[in-house]
Amino acid sequence: MTVDVAEQIARTRAREPRKREVAAQVAGGALIPEDAIRLLQI
């Protein structure tokens, strides 16, 4: 495994909890879906 592959895996795993948190905020009404999309693109 190269360092690049390891970094990509780390980034992908780090994003998953964030996606779940944003989805929970949308479900709870704290965010609108359009704002969630903008947040996840950052």
Backbone hydrogen bonds in HBPLUS format (Angstrom, degrees):
<---DONOR---> <-ACCEPTOR-->    atom                        ^
c    i                          cat <-CA-CA->   ^        H-A-AA   ^      H-
h    n   atom  resd res      DA  || num        DHA   H-A  angle D-A-AA Bond
n    s   type  num  typ     dist DA aas  dist angle  dist       angle   num
A0006-ALA N   A0002-THR O   3.09 MM   4  6.40 162.4  2.12 150.5 155.2     1
A0007-GLU N   A0003-VAL O   2.89 MM   4  6.12 157.4  1.95 153.1 159.0     2
A0008-GLN N   A0004-ASP O   3.00 MM   4  6.22 155.0  2.06 145.9 152.6     3
A0009-ILE N   A0005-VAL O   2.99 MM   4  6.26 159.7  2.04 152.1 157.1     4
A0010-ALA N   A0006-ALA O   3.02 MM   4  6.23 159.4  2.06 146.8 152.4     5
A0011-ARG N   A0007-GLU O   2.94 MM   4  6.19 158.3  1.99 149.6 155.1     6
A0012-THR N   A0008-GLN O   2.96 MM   4  6.15 162.2  1.99 151.0 155.8     7
A0013-ARG N   A0009-ILE O   2.99 MM   4  6.18 166.6  2.00 153.7 157.0     8
A0014-ALA N   A0010-ALA O   2.97 MM   4  6.06 148.6  2.07 142.9 151.8     9
A0015-ARG N   A0011-ARG O   3.09 MM   4  6.29 139.7  2.26 143.8 153.1    10
A0019-LYS N   A0015-ARG O   2.91 MM   4  6.22 155.4  1.97 158.1 165.8    11
A0020-ARG N   A0016-GLU O   3.06 MM   4  6.36 160.7  2.10 154.7 159.4    12
A0021-GLU N   A0017-PRO O   2.94 MM   4  6.15 156.7  1.99 147.5 153.9    13
A0022-VAL N   A0018-ARG O   2.91 MM   4  6.14 163.8  1.93 154.4 158.2    14
A0023-ALA N   A0019-LYS O   2.90 MM   4  6.07 159.6  1.94 148.1 154.3    15
A0024-ALA N   A0020-ARG O   2.93 MM   4  6.14 150.8  2.01 144.6 152.4    16
A0025-GLN N   A0021-GLU O   3.01 MM   4  6.31 150.0  2.10 144.8 153.0    17
A0026-VAL N   A0022-VAL O   2.97 MM   4  6.31 152.1  2.05 150.5 157.9    18
A0027-ALA N   A0023-ALA O   2.91 MM   4  6.14 164.6  1.93 149.7 154.2    19
A0028-GLY N   A0024-ALA O   2.88 MM   4  6.03 146.4  2.00 142.7 151.9    20
A0030-ALA N   A0025-GLN O   2.90 MM   5  5.20 134.3  2.12 162.3 161.5    21
A0031-LEU N   A0025-GLN O   3.34 MM   6  5.66 143.4  2.48 117.9 115.3    22
A0029-GLY N   A0026-VAL O   3.03 MM   3  5.12 154.1  2.10 103.3 111.6    23
A0035-ASP N   A0032-ILE O   2.97 MM   3  5.45 123.7  2.30 113.0 126.6    24
A0036-ALA N   A0032-ILE O   3.11 MM   4  6.45 154.9  2.18 152.6 160.4    25
A0037-ILE N   A0033-PRO O   2.99 MM   4  6.28 155.0  2.05 150.2 155.9    26
A0038-ARG N   A0034-GLU O   3.17 MM   4  6.47 158.0  2.22 142.3 147.9    27
A0039-LEU N   A0035-ASP O   2.90 MM   4  6.19 157.3  1.96 151.1 157.4    28
A0040-LEU N   A0036-ALA O   2.98 MM   4  6.19 158.3  2.03 151.7 156.8    29
A0041-GLN N   A0037-ILE O   3.16 MM   4  6.31 128.2  2.44 141.2 153.7    30
A0041-GLN N   A0038-ARG O   3.29 MM   3  5.25 141.0  2.46  95.7 106.4    31
A0042-ILE N   A0039-LEU O   3.29 MM   3  5.58 156.7  2.35 105.1 111.9    32
